[in-house]
C-alpha cells in the first residue's frame, strides 16, 4: 500500500506536530508576531500623518482661497471686485524672519 508523496509528508508533519505542540505554537507565534507588528505600525502611521485636506484646513481655516503677498496694485478693496458676489475679504499681517549665522539659515 503506497501513499502519494504529499500525503506521506502530511502524515510525518502531523506526527511531529502531535509530538511537539509547543514547537508548533512557537513557529506560529514567530511568524504572526512580525506580521502583526508591521500591520500595527502601518495603522499607527496612517493615524498620525495628517491628510492633505486637514493640512489645508489648518493653513487656511475655512477659507476657499488664501492670497499672500499683495502687490501695490492689488489691495483688499480691489480684490472684492474680482471675487464672486457675497465673498468676504479678511486681511491680516504676518511676520516672517530668518536668522542667518555664518551663511547658514538657522
Buried (B, 14 or more C-beta within 10 A) or exposed (E): EEEEEEEEEEEEEEEEEEEEEEEBEEEEEEEEEEEEEEEEEEEEEEEEEEEEEEEEEEEEEEEEEEEEEEEEEEEEEEBEEEEEEEEEEEEEEEEEEEEEEEEEEE
